[in-house]
Amino acid sequence: MLTAGSLKLANAKVPVEEQVIPLFVAPPEVCDSAARTVLFAHLPVTASEMTESGPDIPNYGQDPQERAQLQEHLVSYLKVGSATPLPLANRGFTSEDFKAAAQSQASAITHAEYESLDKLTLFLQQLHHEFDAFGTSAPAQTIMSELAKINVETDVTELVLGVPKLVTKTRPASDFVREAKRVLLDTEPGATLNMPHRWGAVSQTIADAIFTATLDALKAQYARVKPATGRYEATRAGEEPRYVLRAFIRLKAETEGCPTRLVWSQYSEPYTIAPWWESSGAPVPVIAMPDLFDPNALKALKPNVAFALPPKLANLLRKDPKKLRDGEGDGKGWEIGWICSFSLPIITLCAFIVLNIFLSLFAMIFFWLPFLKICIPYPKSK
């Protein structure tokens, strides 16, 4: 016969699962003090298990507000508008020129000109990373077929019946973005980008078709990533899972040959699991730091962790740090691997110092320092 609690769970509209955890008998002195048998169990609140499949794929753009936000998120090259001037018009440069300009080195383009390419680079990143537009999926092919209906324009001077005349030549924008990706994103050695004067006008029909294709592309990307959910995690829709407990014990039969009998407790009140970042009020663990100004403390800090470096990585790290910062490092050198040992306490202290620097900088934006860092003095032992 089902209890009221069992019927409630059976009729629940959300998925219900059961997990069995063993009970243990408390020490005899505890049971004697309580004048009853006390049972306890360790309840897990974390787990490494993940769902085998991700949650349902969201229907992007179904909500009007979300649809407007997604459309606004698109780089302007994909929106309705007239022809847009492109940076470095009628200029050609290679991947090597682009990388050198990024490092403020001498090249066919200056660092300022490199920065003027930010919008175009962002556009290529959106096509590549968000929509996988350079891939082979059906939404990617649709995006590219719509981009082929947009032209990039280049003004050239040609002789017409012996008279110089300004002529505008066009080519599909899909061909241009593929060429630009090889230089600005992939930085393929020897790849060249010839910059047109303008990104052509985008009609309402083409913009709508591209936007619809990007929504389908987002669904395909979400299905490919398949973000799994942990056993005790909240759903991606923000629903907070609730749990109930019920204990049971198996009693041996008083008469030999009879079956055992299960005795069930009532269901507990529903509860949730606090997120990992929520303070519980428990005592704060204290990590003692070494005094690096104490010579005796320094002598005690022996390397206690080692990293095995392959030859190319070891050669790269042995170069002049200034050259490494400027992007001039390489892995050429000895074909010998290295084992490098470090002191974890010193690494921890370095990380702590860097952490404090960045916390102070970010506090100017988030104003979180009063909630993040609390320092109180403690007396030094005599």
N, C-alpha and C positions, 0 to 999 in steps of 0.2 A: 504494500500500500504506500503510495507516494505521500510525503509530508507536504505541508503548505509551501515550505521553502523549495522542495524539489519541483513542485508544480510551477512555482514562480520562475525558476531557472529554465524549465522545459518550455515555457511560453515566452521566454525572453526574445526580443527582436534583434539582439546583437549576438555575435558568435560567442558561445560559452565553451570553455575547455576545463578539464580537471587535471590536477597534478597531485600526485601522492607523495607526501613527505613523512619519513618515519618519526614517531614519537619516542621520547626517552623518559625513563623514570628518574625523578629528581633524587638526590642523595637521601639516605635514610633519615638523617637528622632533620632535613627539610620536611619530609613527609610526617615524621613524628611530631614536629612543631605544629604542622597544620592539621594533624589528626585525620589525615586522609592521604591517599596516593596522589601525588602531583606529577603530571606528565608535562613535558615541554618539547618544543621543536625549534629548529633553526629555519626561519622563513627566508628564502632567497628573494632579493629585490633586484638583482641583476642577473643576466644570463648572456652567454655568447651565442645562443641559437638565433638564427635569422630565418625569416620566412623564405621558402624556396622560390617564390615568385613575388614580384613587387605588387603594390596596390593597384587598383584599377587606374587605367590611364585617364588623366583629367581631360575633359572636353574643353580645350582652350578656346576662349572667345565666346563661350556661351553666355556668360554674364555680361551685360552691356557695359558696366563700368570697367570690368577687366578687359573687355575687348578694346575699349577706348585707350586704356593704358598700354596694352600691347601694341596698338597701332602707333601711339605716340612714341613708343620705345624704338621704333625703326629709325635707322639713320636716314637723313633727308633724301638721299639718293633713291630711296625706294618709295618716296611719297609723291603725291601729285605736285607738280610744279613746272615752271619753265626751265629752260636750259641753265645750268649752273657752271660757272667758271671752275676749272680744276687748277690746283697749284702746280708750279713749274711747267706751265703750258708750253708745248712744243719743245720740250727738253727730253733728252735721253740720258739714262744713267744705269749703272749695273748694280748688282747685289753688293759687290765690293764697295762701290761708292756709297751706298746706303749705310752699310755697317761702319765705314770710316766716318761719315758725317754724324752718326749716332755717338761716336766717341770724340767728336770735335777735332777730328784729324783732317788733313788736307785731302780733298776729293773733288769730284765734278760738281758736288752740291755742298753748300755750307750747312752748318748746324742749324741755323735759323730756317733755312729752306727745308731741312729734315723735319723740323718741328711743324712746318706748314702742312706736312703730309699726315698729321695726326688723324684728321677726320676721315681721310681715305683709308688709312690703316685700320681705324675703328670699324669702318664699313666692311672691310675684308674679314676682320675678326668676327663680326656678327654673322656674316654669311657662312664662314667656316665653322666656328665653334658652336653657335646657337642653332643654326639651321642645317649644317652639314651640306651646304648648297653645292659643294664641289664633289660630293659623293655620287653614289649610283642609285640611291633610293628614288622611288617615284616622286615624292615631294621635291627632292633636289633637282630632278630633271625638269619638273614643272617650273621651279624658280628660274632655272637657267633658260628655259624656253621663253619665259616672259622677259627676262633680261635681254634676250636676243632681239626683242621688239623695240628696245631702247637703243638709241645710237649715241656714240661718243663722236664729237665733231672736232676736226682739225682744219684750220685755215691755212691754205697754201697759195702761193703766187705762181700762176702758170701763164705761159705765153699763148694767147688766143689771137690767131691771125697776126702774129708779131707784136701784139700789144699785151703788156703785163696785166693780168686780171686776177683778183682775189677769188679763190674758189674754196668752198667748204666741202671737205671729204669726210665721209662717215664710215663707221664700221660698227658691228654689234657690240653692245656693252658686255655681253657674256664673254666675248673673246678678250676684251680689255681686262676684265676682272681676273680672268685666269692668268693673263700675263703679269698683272700687278701682284697677284698672290705669290708667284714664283720669286719675285724680287723683294716685296715688302714683308711677307710672312715667312716663306720658306727659305729666303736668302740662298737660292740655289747658285752655286759657283758659275759665273759667266752669264747668268740670266740678265736680260736687258729689258727695261721698261721705257717705251716711247710715250710720253704724256700728251694726250690730246689737249685741245683748248677748253672744251666744254663737255659736261655730262648732259646729254640731250634731254628734252622735255619729256615728262612722264604724264600720260593721260590718266583720267580717272579709271578707265577700264583696266589698264595695265596695272595701276596701283592696287586696285581691288583684287585682281587676280594674284598678284604677288603676295598680298597680305593673307589671302586665303591659303595660299601654298605654304606660307611661313607657319600658319597654325597647324597644318598637317605635318610640317617638318618637326615642330615642337612635340607633337604626339609621337612621331617616329623616334625622336631623340629620347624621349622619356621611356618609351618601350625598350630602347636599346640599353639604357642605363639601368633600368629596373631597380630602383632603390628599395632594398629589402628593409623590413621592419624587425626590430628585436622583440623578444618575448614580452618585455615589460615596458616597451616604449609606447608613447602616445601615437595615435595614428597621424598620418600626414594631413588629415583634415582637421586636426586639433582636438579630436575626441579623447577625453581622458579615461583610460581604462579603469574599471572598478573591480574589486576582488572581494570575495567572502571566504571565510574559513569554516570548516566543519571537521571535527575530529571523530575518529572511530577507533574502537579497540575490538580485538578478536578474543573472546573468552573461550577457554577450554571447556569442553563438556564435563558436567559433574559425573555423568554416567559413562563408563567406558563403552566405546562403539558409537556414541552419538556425535553428530557434527558440531563443529564450533559455532558460536553465536556472535554476531556483530552487534555492537551497541554504538549508536550514533549520537553525537551531540547536536545541539541546535546550531543553526547558521549564525555566524557572527554578523555584526553590523558591517555594511559595505565600507570599504576603505580604498584609498588610492595610495600610490607610491610617490613620495616627494621627489622632484627632479634632483639630479646630482649636484646642482649648483646652489641649492637652497640650504641655508645654514640650519643646522639641527640643534644648536645650543650645546653640543658636546664639547669637552675640553679641546683646545686647539693644540695640535702637535707642534712642537718646537724643534727646529733644525738648528743645531749649533754650528756657527761659522768659525773657521780658524782665524787667528789674529796674524795677518800676514806681515805686520810690522814687528812681530816677535821673532828674532832669529832662531830661537829654539823650536818654535812652532813650524817655521819653514823647513828646518832640518827633518822634521817628522813627516813632512808631506812628500812621501815617495810616490812615484808613478804607480798607479794601481789599476790601470786599464790600458789596453794596447789595441791598436788598429793595424791590420795588415793592408798595405796599400799596393795595388798593382803598379808596374813600372811607369806607365804613362801618367797616372795620377800623382805618383811620388815626384816625378820630374816637374810636373806642372806646379806643385806646391813648393818646390825648392827654388823656383824662379824669384826674381826681384819682385816684391809685393807691389811696387809702383807700376811695373810693367803688367803685372797680373790685373791690377785695377783698371789699366787702360786698354785691356783686351788684347795685349800682345803676348800673353802666355801660350805655350803649347806643350805637348807631352813628349817632345823629342829629347833624347838624352840616353842615359844608361838603361839597359834592358834588365834591370835588377829591381825586384820588389823590395819594399822596406816595411819594417815593423816599428811603429812609433808608439811610445808609451806616454801617457799623460797622467796627471794627478786629478782625480775626480773632484776633490774639494776645491782646487783652484779653478777648475772649469765651472763648478757650481757658483763660486764667488764671482767669476767674470760674467756669467749669465745673470747673476743677481744685480750686478752693477749696470749692465746694459738694460735689464728690465726696468730698473728705477729711472734711467734716463728716458726710456720710451714712455713710461707711465706718466712722467711729468709733462712730456710733449702732448700726449693724447688727452691729458686732463684739461688742456686748453680747449678741447673740442667737446668732450663728454662730461667734464666736471664730475668725474667719478672718484677722485682721490679720497674724499672723506669717507667713502663707503668701501674703498678698496684696500687702503693701507692705514693701519693704526700702529703707531710706535709708542711704547712706554719704556721708561728706564728701568733697569734692574740693578741691584747693588752687586758690586764685584766681591767675590768671596775673599776674605782676608787670610 
